Amino acid sequence: MNVQEFQNIIKQGIPSELPAPKAYPAGANRAPKRKDILSVEEKQLAVRNALRYFPKEWHAELAVEFAQELKDFGRIYMYRFKPNYELKARSISDYPAKCEQAAAIMLMIDNNLDPAVAQHPEELITYGGNGAVFQNWAQYLLAMKYLSEMEEDQTLHMYSGHPMGLFPSSKDAPRVVVTNGMMIPNYSKPDDWEKFNALGVTQYGQMTAGSFMYIGPQGIVHGTTITVMNAFRKVLNKGESPKGKIFLTAGLGGMSGAQPKAGNIANCITVCAEVNPKAAIKRHQQGWVDELVDNMPDLIARVRKAQENEEVVSIAFIGNVVDVWESFLAEDIFIHLGSDQTSLHNPWSGGYYPVDISYEESNRLIREEPEVFKEKVQATLKRHADAVNKHTAKGTYFFDYGNAFLLESSRAGGDVMAENGIDFKYPSYVQDILGPMCFDYGFGPFRWVCTSGNSEDLDKTDAIAAKVLEEIMANSPEEIQQQMQDNITWIKDAKENKLVVGSQARILYADSEGRIKIANAFNDAIARGEIGPVVLGRDHHDVSGTDSPFRETSNIYDGSRFTADMAIHNVIGDGFRGATWVSIHNGGGVGWGEVMNGGFGMLLDGSDDAERRLKSMLLFDVNNGIARRSWARNEEANFAIKREMERTPKLKVTLSQNVEDDILNKLDF
């Protein structure tokens, strides 16, 4: 298909003639069948809701088809309307658009749905089992059409995947405002998602799926690398190498697929269990994991050999991680680091699978016997927790990777609670590592995409970023020297580590100063014609974007970790300071109803206007979170916000006055 044909299809939106039904491609990695949760009347409403996208003369035929989809899958995906062109991030110049910002957003949407990037692309799910870009293919077609028509004084408002429409705004307003899963609080339980998503009125956008900012596993490789490196620093003697040491975890889906690559960069043995053979094989084919093993005797033999030779290797075990924990215990194989990154935010719909049952049988239970499936998952979680406890008693350092493993294990009756009955006995990785070492200082996952699609542009941006970081590090305080050096090493090795999947994208951790200076250097290079336009963004898993009491804000101890003011202020503040698009989601990362998170995207086009926007927005995007963390009495954040106020005279933040313990201890309540 040539560029003109591609552009014509986008500009058409909903086709003028009813397309023929499509057969699902053989071998596709299908999303799990969802729970049959609607009444007959609600199923009629779901079909009625779906049909409103189409002309009345199509309704009779489509009603039967959509009812069958609802019966077969628990959702109406409108698969016959999936476009016939290849879904991938094209060059920005290939997209039909009246403004370049809109073309950049179309590019990012297509990247999220690229089969090389997305976990379940046929169902518009990017990662995490349920992290959707849209609810159905009609929404995709309509959104792309609106973007092709958008002018610089219009804004597209997206309601949980549904393009509500283009509204007059201004050049300085965001081009797109995205919300996903914004529920009345009392209607934000897991079954509420099942029900209202099946009705076609809301969706789970994860973190970067529904905000069009997912860049494949690379997006979390960096954070995982930083986490694993610093976890080894906590448990090994100074100067001791991670080579030959074991990092045991689970999950090779969209985000969790980053773990083996991160383990290789951190120089250890990574064993990552995955129950879905297709996911494991996909990551192996993409080069994200070195070896595949499908039986326990071979795994044990391979791990022993790797230990003896002090290898750096990543091994995908096709099977259940509980079997690995228990077998390593029986074989007396010592695990230095342990974690889990299965999608336990979504435990009853395929995010976590029970032990001793086949993958296929588990998927049948999800659909046909959901209560039985839930019982078996909870029994497995208890076994999982018990095995972890036995390993930690021998010296294993286990950390929760923010996937709700400890939360769901506690709900299942697993022995994971501390003696006070309130806290977990194992720390979140944010509590122990990323919170005090990165987020409190303002370091978080800054990312960019070269919209030309040229790898040469990515090479140039890597070099620009490395130079900027080295210049900053020369005058950085001791408190952040380690973070600076880790990120300089990361960006210099990034190309060699072959991190790109889909778009020509990169990520590194930087603070406000680093992000602004890197972005400004990119904008200057664009103005000089050295590189094409660049989209800036970040993971929501950052300093300011996310209020998540069991992950991003788990190291907030003033009682406010269950509030969501920071995330809401983040998206509003970014919106009027120059973001190209903003998003706010319920549920990303640790589960529906458990978190609120906001994100942004910004196009750099080399203009003075882009320079003004990036300086204003990036300063707020980071320091909003540092200010909140400082107010929570986090020492590192207090240091960082004071330093920023010295650099930025117009920034004035309320500082916390600490109270001596003995004053409080004398009080009589």
NORLIN-V853224 format. One record per residue. N is the residue number from 1. RES is the residue in one small letter. PSI is psi in whole degrees, -180 to 180 (NA if undefined). OMEGA is omega in radians with two decimals (none if undefined). NEAR is the number of other ideal C-beta (glycine too) atoms within 10 Angstrom. Layout:
# NORLIN-V853224
N,RES,PSI,OMEGA,NEAR  N,RES,PSI,OMEGA,NEAR
This chain:
# NORLIN-V853224
1,m,127,-3.14,11  2,n,171,-3.05,7  3,v,-40,-3.11,13  4,q,-42,3.10,10  5,e,-43,3.11,11  6,f,-46,-3.13,17  7,q,-38,3.14,15  8,n,-38,3.13,12  9,i,-43,3.13,18  10,i,-46,-3.09,21  11,k,-22,3.13,13  12,q,-36,-3.09,14  13,g,-129,3.04,19  14,i,124,-3.04,15  15,p,154,-3.13,12  16,s,-24,3.08,7  17,e,143,-3.10,6  18,l,118,3.12,15  19,p,157,3.12,11  20,a,154,3.07,6  21,p,152,-3.14,10  22,k,147,2.97,13  23,a,139,3.09,7  24,y,139,-3.11,12  25,p,140,3.13,10  26,a,138,3.08,5  27,g,6,-3.14,7  28,a,146,3.08,13  29,n,93,-3.02,18  30,r,147,3.02,15  31,a,151,3.10,22  32,p,148,3.01,22  33,k,132,-3.06,18  34,r,162,-3.09,21  35,k,139,3.07,20  36,d,92,-2.93,14  37,i,-12,-3.06,18  38,l,146,2.98,17  39,s,172,3.12,9  40,v,-44,3.14,7  41,e,-39,3.13,8  42,e,-34,3.07,15  43,k,-39,3.05,19  44,q,-41,3.12,13  45,l,-38,3.11,16  46,a,-44,3.11,23  47,v,-42,3.10,21  48,r,-43,3.12,14  49,n,-40,-3.12,17  50,a,-38,-3.05,26  51,l,-17,-3.08,18  52,r,-11,3.08,9  53,y,-11,-2.88,20  54,f,157,3.11,18  55,p,150,-3.07,11  56,k,-34,-3.10,7  57,e,-14,3.09,8  58,w,-12,-2.93,15  59,h,-43,-3.07,16  60,a,-45,-3.14,9  61,e,-46,-3.08,13  62,l,-30,-3.13,22  63,a,-44,3.13,15  64,v,-44,-3.12,11  65,e,-44,-3.11,17  66,f,-36,3.08,26  67,a,-37,3.12,16  68,q,-41,3.07,11  69,e,-44,3.14,21  70,l,-39,3.12,23  71,k,-42,-3.06,11  72,d,-37,-2.97,11  73,f,-14,-3.06,18  74,g,2,3.13,21  75,r,159,3.04,26  76,i,106,-3.10,25  77,y,-15,-3.13,26  78,m,48,-2.97,24  79,y,-30,-3.11,18  80,r,-18,-3.12,17  81,f,3,3.05,20  82,k,130,-3.10,21  83,p,155,-3.09,19  84,n,-12,3.12,9  85,y,160,-3.14,13  86,e,127,3.14,11  87,l,114,3.12,20  88,k,165,3.10,16  89,a,108,3.06,25  90,r,175,3.00,20  91,s,144,-3.10,16  92,i,-29,-3.12,23  93,s,-14,-3.14,15  94,d,-16,-3.05,18  95,y,137,3.10,24  96,p,119,-3.08,20  97,a,148,3.06,24  98,k,-16,3.03,14  99,c,144,-3.03,18  100,e,-30,3.11,17  101,q,-42,3.14,23  102,a,-40,3.11,27  103,a,-39,3.12,24  104,a,-38,3.14,28  105,i,-40,3.09,27  106,m,-42,3.11,23  107,l,-45,-3.10,26  108,m,-36,3.07,27  109,i,-48,-3.13,20  110,d,-35,3.10,26  111,n,-39,3.13,29  112,n,-23,-3.09,30  113,l,2,3.07,26  114,d,127,3.14,19  115,p,-25,3.08,17  116,a,-17,-3.09,14  117,v,-46,-2.98,25  118,a,147,3.13,26  119,q,-49,3.12,26  120,h,73,-2.99,24  121,p,-30,-3.12,21  122,e,-28,3.14,19  123,e,14,3.08,25  124,l,31,-3.12,29  125,i,123,-3.03,28  126,t,-46,-3.14,28  127,y,171,3.07,27  128,g,10,3.11,27  129,g,-27,-3.11,22  130,n,12,-3.13,30  131,g,100,-2.96,33  132,a,145,3.00,30  133,v,-44,3.05,28  134,f,164,3.05,28  135,q,-30,-3.06,28  136,n,170,-3.04,25  137,w,-23,3.06,22  138,a,-39,3.12,24  139,q,-41,3.09,24  140,y,-50,-3.10,24  141,l,-43,-3.08,23  142,l,-41,3.13,18  143,a,-44,3.14,23  144,m,-38,3.10,25  145,k,-47,3.11,18  146,y,-43,-3.14,20  147,l,-34,3.11,26  148,s,-23,-3.12,19  149,e,-15,-3.00,16  150,m,138,3.00,22  151,e,173,-2.99,13  152,e,-7,3.10,15  153,d,32,3.09,13  154,q,153,3.09,21  155,t,132,3.07,18  156,l,125,3.13,24  157,h,123,-3.05,17  158,m,116,3.11,24  159,y,97,3.09,17  160,s,53,3.11,26  161,g,-23,-3.13,26  162,h,123,3.08,22  163,p,100,-3.11,22  164,m,-32,3.04,13  165,g,171,3.05,13  166,l,129,3.14,17  167,f,142,3.06,11  168,p,139,3.12,9  169,s,-120,3.09,16  170,s,167,-3.14,9  171,k,-33,-3.11,12  172,d,-10,3.13,14  173,a,158,3.01,19  174,p,146,3.08,24  175,r,-29,3.11,26  176,v,138,3.00,27  177,v,122,-3.05,21  178,v,130,2.91,26  179,t,144,3.09,24  180,n,126,3.03,27  181,g,25,3.13,25  182,m,100,-3.05,13  183,m,152,2.89,17  184,i,133,-2.98,7  185,p,-39,-3.11,7  186,n,-1,3.13,8  187,y,44,-3.09,13  188,s,38,3.05,19  189,k,163,-3.09,13  190,p,-42,3.14,18  191,d,-24,3.05,13  192,d,-40,3.06,18  193,w,-46,-3.14,27  194,e,-45,-3.06,22  195,k,-53,-3.00,19  196,f,-26,3.00,19  197,n,-41,3.09,24  198,a,-33,3.09,25  199,l,-15,3.13,22  200,g,28,-3.09,27  201,v,-4,3.04,16  202,t,170,3.08,27  203,q,165,3.11,31  204,y,112,-3.06,27  205,g,6,-3.00,33  206,q,-138,3.10,31  207,m,-59,-3.08,35  208,t,5,3.08,33  209,a,-59,-3.10,30  210,g,-1,3.06,32  211,s,10,2.98,33  212,f,31,-3.05,29  213,m,18,3.12,26  214,y,136,-3.14,34  215,i,31,-3.13,28  216,g,-174,-3.08,27  217,p,-23,3.12,27  218,q,-33,-3.08,24  219,g,-30,3.12,28  220,i,-10,3.10,29  221,v,-44,-3.08,26  222,h,-50,3.13,27  223,g,-39,3.11,25  224,t,-40,3.10,28  225,t,-48,3.12,23  226,i,-42,-3.13,27  227,t,-49,-3.09,26  228,v,-43,3.10,26  229,m,-46,-3.09,20  230,n,-27,3.03,19  231,a,-43,3.07,24  232,f,-38,3.09,20  233,r,-30,3.14,14  234,k,-32,-2.98,11  235,v,-17,-3.12,14  236,l,157,3.04,14  237,n,152,-3.12,5  238,k,127,-3.14,5  239,g,-10,-3.14,5  240,e,138,-3.07,11  241,s,145,3.02,12  242,p,-7,-3.11,23  243,k,132,-3.14,16  244,g,-2,3.13,17  245,k,147,-3.01,22  246,i,133,2.94,22  247,f,111,-3.11,26  248,l,129,-3.13,26  249,t,-172,-3.13,26  250,a,151,3.07,30  251,g,121,3.06,28  252,l,28,3.06,31  253,g,-158,-3.03,26  254,g,-61,-3.10,27  255,m,-45,-3.07,32  256,s,-17,3.10,26  257,g,-12,3.14,28  258,a,-18,-2.97,27  259,q,-46,-3.14,33  260,p,-41,3.12,29  261,k,-42,3.12,27  262,a,-40,3.10,26  263,g,-39,3.09,30  264,n,-43,3.14,20  265,i,-34,3.13,22  266,a,-5,3.03,23  267,n,44,3.11,17  268,c,-177,2.96,28  269,i,121,3.10,26  270,t,126,2.99,26  271,v,117,-3.08,29  272,c,115,-3.11,27  273,a,143,3.13,25  274,e,124,-3.08,28  275,v,-23,-3.10,24  276,n,106,-3.10,20  277,p,-37,-3.11,14  278,k,-40,3.13,16  279,a,-43,-3.14,20  280,a,-44,-3.13,24  281,i,-40,3.12,17  282,k,-46,-3.13,20  283,r,-34,3.09,26  284,h,-45,3.13,18  285,q,-33,3.14,11  286,q,-6,3.12,15  287,g,16,-3.12,13  288,w,-16,3.07,26  289,v,142,-2.98,26  290,d,-44,-2.98,17  291,e,151,3.06,15  292,l,135,3.06,16  293,v,134,-3.07,20  294,d,11,3.09,12  295,n,153,-3.00,10  296,m,-44,3.13,17  297,p,-42,3.12,9  298,d,-37,3.12,13  299,l,-46,-3.12,25  300,i,-44,3.14,17  301,a,-41,-3.11,11  302,r,-39,-3.13,18  303,v,-42,3.12,24  304,r,-42,3.13,12  305,k,-43,3.13,11  306,a,-37,3.09,23  307,q,-46,-3.10,16  308,e,-38,-3.08,9  309,n,3,-3.10,12  310,e,51,-3.10,14  311,e,158,2.88,17  312,v,108,-3.04,19  313,v,148,3.06,21  314,s,133,-3.06,23  315,i,125,3.03,23  316,a,121,3.06,28  317,f,118,3.13,28  318,i,96,-3.08,21  319,g,-172,-3.06,23  320,n,135,-3.08,25  321,v,-25,3.12,27  322,v,-39,3.07,23  323,d,-37,-3.13,17  324,v,-49,3.12,24  325,w,-46,-3.08,25  326,e,-39,-3.12,19  327,s,-40,3.09,17  328,f,-33,3.08,23  329,l,-47,-3.13,17  330,a,-34,-3.11,9  331,e,2,3.12,12  332,d,44,3.04,7  333,i,120,-3.06,18  334,f,131,3.12,13  335,i,120,3.12,25  336,h,-49,3.14,19  337,l,138,3.08,24  338,g,143,3.08,24  339,s,-166,3.13,25  340,d,137,3.10,26  341,q,36,2.94,24  342,t,166,-3.04,29  343,s,65,-3.09,27  344,l,-2,2.93,25  345,h,-15,-3.05,30  346,n,60,-2.91,25  347,p,-23,-3.02,26  348,w,2,-3.10,19  349,s,32,3.05,22  350,g,7,3.12,24  351,g,-21,-3.12,22  352,y,137,-3.03,29  353,y,143,-3.13,27  354,p,151,3.11,22  355,v,157,3.07,20  356,d,15,3.06,11  357,i,141,-3.11,17  358,s,158,3.10,10  359,y,-42,-3.12,16  360,e,-43,3.14,7  361,e,-37,3.09,13  362,s,-43,3.13,21  363,n,-33,3.06,17  364,r,-42,-3.14,13  365,l,-38,3.13,19  366,i,-43,-3.07,22  367,r,-45,-2.95,17  368,e,-29,-3.13,12  369,e,67,-3.03,12  370,p,-33,3.14,18  371,e,-37,3.08,9  372,v,-43,3.12,12  373,f,-45,-3.14,25  374,k,-43,3.13,16  375,e,-43,-3.10,14  376,k,-36,3.06,19  377,v,-45,-3.10,24  378,q,-36,3.06,19  379,a,-39,3.10,16  380,t,-41,3.11,22  381,l,-38,3.10,26  382,k,-43,3.08,16  383,r,-42,3.14,19  384,h,-51,-3.14,27  385,a,-40,-3.13,25  386,d,-43,3.13,17  387,a,-42,3.10,20  388,v,-44,-3.13,28  389,n,-39,-3.13,16  390,k,-35,3.10,13  391,h,-42,-3.13,20  392,t,-28,3.07,15  393,a,-21,3.12,8  394,k,0,3.06,10  395,g,0,3.10,10  396,t,138,3.03,20  397,y,113,-3.13,20  398,f,135,3.06,23  399,f,143,3.06,23  400,d,129,-3.09,27  401,y,30,3.01,27  402,g,18,-3.14,28  403,n,11,-3.14,29  404,a,21,3.11,28  405,f,-50,-3.12,32  406,l,-39,3.14,28  407,l,-50,-3.12,22  408,e,-32,3.07,25  409,s,-40,3.12,26  410,s,-40,3.12,17  411,r,-26,3.11,13  412,a,-6,-3.12,20  413,g,12,3.11,12  414,g,153,-3.10,22  415,d,80,-3.10,12  416,v,4,-3.09,26  417,m,147,3.05,14  418,a,172,-3.08,10  419,e,-29,-3.12,7  420,n,-6,3.10,6  421,g,5,-3.11,6  422,i,-49,-3.10,7  423,d,164,3.03,13  424,f,153,-3.13,18  425,k,-18,3.10,16  426,y,144,-3.10,23  427,p,153,2.86,18  428,s,149,3.10,25  429,y,-25,3.07,23  430,v,-40,3.13,26  431,q,-43,-3.03,20  432,d,-31,-2.95,20  433,i,-73,-2.97,23  434,l,-34,-3.13,28  435,g,-67,-3.10,25  436,p,-28,-3.06,17  437,m,-27,-3.04,22  438,c,-64,-3.00,26  439,f,-42,-3.11,29  440,d,-27,3.08,25  441,y,-4,3.14,27  442,g,6,3.13,29  443,f,128,3.13,27  444,g,179,-2.92,28  445,p,80,3.03,25  446,f,133,-3.10,27  447,r,159,3.11,21  448,w,157,3.14,26  449,v,128,3.08,29  450,c,110,-2.97,26  451,t,-12,3.07,28  452,s,-24,-3.05,17  453,g,4,-3.11,19  454,n,129,3.11,14  455,s,-27,3.11,12  456,e,-36,3.09,13  457,d,-39,3.13,22  458,l,-42,3.09,24  459,d,-43,-3.12,16  460,k,-41,3.13,16  461,t,-36,3.05,24  462,d,-46,-3.11,17  463,a,-40,3.11,14  464,i,-47,-3.11,19  465,a,-43,-3.14,27  466,a,-43,-3.14,19  467,k,-44,-3.14,15  468,v,-45,-3.13,23  469,l,-40,3.12,23  470,e,-39,3.12,14  471,e,-40,3.12,12  472,i,-42,-3.08,18  473,m,-32,-3.11,16  474,a,-26,-3.12,8  475,n,18,-3.11,6  476,s,148,3.08,17  477,p,161,-3.09,11  478,e,-33,-3.06,6  479,e,-28,-3.08,14  480,i,12,-3.12,23  481,q,-41,-3.12,11  482,q,-44,3.12,14  483,q,-43,-3.14,22  484,m,-47,-3.09,21  485,q,-42,3.12,14  486,d,-40,-3.09,20  487,n,-31,3.03,24  488,i,-44,3.09,19  489,t,-44,-3.13,14  490,w,-50,-3.04,24  491,i,-33,3.11,26  492,k,-29,-3.12,15  493,d,-2,-2.96,12  494,a,-45,-3.10,23  495,k,-43,-3.14,15  496,e,-32,-3.13,7  497,n,-3,3.02,16  498,k,65,-3.03,12  499,l,-12,-3.01,25  500,v,127,2.94,16  501,v,122,-3.08,20  502,g,-125,-3.06,22  503,s,159,3.09,27  504,q,86,-2.96,24  505,a,158,3.10,26  506,r,156,3.08,26  507,i,146,2.92,23  508,l,163,3.08,25  509,y,128,3.11,29  510,a,155,3.07,28  511,d,-173,-3.09,26  512,s,-46,3.14,27  513,e,-46,-3.12,20  514,g,-45,-3.11,26  515,r,-46,-3.11,26  516,i,-45,-3.10,21  517,k,-39,3.08,20  518,i,-47,-3.13,26  519,a,-41,3.14,26  520,n,-39,3.10,17  521,a,-38,3.06,16  522,f,-47,-3.09,27  523,n,-39,3.09,24  524,d,-41,3.14,14  525,a,-35,3.08,20  526,i,-44,-3.14,20  527,a,-34,3.13,16  528,r,-5,-3.13,9  529,g,16,-3.11,8  530,e,-31,3.11,15  531,i,163,3.07,23  532,g,-180,-3.14,21  533,p,152,-3.10,24  534,v,135,3.01,28  535,v,126,3.03,26  536,l,150,3.04,27  537,g,-165,3.06,27  538,r,164,2.90,29  539,d,150,3.01,27  540,h,-23,3.12,32  541,h,81,-2.94,26  542,d,-172,-3.06,27  543,v,-48,-2.97,32  544,s,-23,-2.89,29  545,g,-27,-2.91,33  546,t,131,2.94,30  547,d,105,-3.06,25  548,s,101,-2.97,28  549,p,-22,-3.14,18  550,f,8,3.11,23  551,r,-95,-2.98,30  552,e,-36,-3.13,32  553,t,27,3.13,26  554,s,-15,3.08,22  555,n,28,3.00,23  556,i,120,-2.97,25  557,y,16,3.13,11  558,d,11,3.13,12  559,g,-2,-3.05,8  560,s,6,-3.04,16  561,r,-13,3.08,17  562,f,8,3.05,11  563,t,162,-3.08,15  564,a,22,-3.13,19  565,d,-40,-3.05,12  566,m,-48,-3.11,24  567,a,-40,-3.14,27  568,i,-45,3.09,14  569,h,-33,-3.14,17  570,n,-50,-3.06,30  571,v,-37,3.10,27  572,i,-46,-3.12,13  573,g,-42,3.09,20  574,d,-36,-3.07,28  575,g,-43,-3.11,21  576,f,4,3.07,14  577,r,3,2.97,21  578,g,5,3.12,21  579,a,144,3.07,30  580,t,-39,2.96,28  581,w,153,3.14,29  582,v,156,-3.12,27  583,s,149,3.03,30  584,i,129,-3.02,26  585,h,147,2.91,33  586,n,125,2.90,25  587,g,-6,-3.05,30  588,g,136,2.98,34  589,g,-58,-3.04,27  590,v,3,2.99,29  591,g,148,3.10,26  592,w,126,3.14,24  593,g,-2,-3.07,19  594,e,-6,-2.99,20  595,v,153,2.99,27  596,m,130,-3.08,25  597,n,144,-3.09,33  598,g,151,3.14,32  599,g,177,3.13,32  600,f,165,2.90,28  601,g,147,3.14,28  602,m,129,3.09,27  603,l,127,2.98,28  604,l,124,-3.10,27  605,d,10,3.12,18  606,g,2,-3.07,20  607,s,162,3.03,13  608,d,-34,3.13,9  609,d,-42,3.11,13  610,a,-38,3.11,24  611,e,-42,3.12,17  612,r,-45,-3.11,13  613,r,-46,-3.05,22  614,l,-39,-3.12,23  615,k,-42,-3.12,16  616,s,-47,-3.02,17  617,m,-45,-3.09,25  618,l,-34,3.09,29  619,l,-47,3.14,20  620,f,-42,-3.03,21  621,d,-35,3.14,30  622,v,-48,-2.96,31  623,n,-19,2.96,25  624,n,-46,-3.12,22  625,g,-39,3.12,30  626,i,-40,3.13,28  627,a,-44,3.12,24  628,r,-42,-3.12,25  629,r,-35,3.07,29  630,s,-42,3.12,24  631,w,-26,3.09,18  632,a,6,3.07,19  633,r,25,3.05,15  634,n,118,-3.01,24  635,e,-43,-3.11,13  636,e,-40,3.12,21  637,a,-36,3.10,28  638,n,-43,3.07,21  639,f,-46,-3.04,17  640,a,-41,-3.08,29  641,i,-34,3.06,26  642,k,-40,3.13,13  643,r,-40,3.14,19  644,e,-37,3.11,21  645,m,-32,3.07,16  646,e,-36,-3.14,9  647,r,-30,-2.99,10  648,t,91,-3.03,13  649,p,-30,-3.11,7  650,k,-4,3.05,6  651,l,119,3.13,15  652,k,114,-3.01,8  653,v,139,3.07,16  654,t,123,-3.12,9  655,l,147,-3.13,13  656,s,137,3.02,13  657,q,116,-3.05,6  658,n,147,-3.13,9  659,v,136,3.09,9  660,e,139,-3.10,7  661,d,-37,-3.04,8  662,d,-27,3.06,7  663,i,-44,-3.13,8  664,l,-37,-3.10,9  665,n,-22,-3.13,7  666,k,-9,-3.09,7  667,l,145,-3.14,6  668,d,111,-3.12,3  669,f,NA,none,3
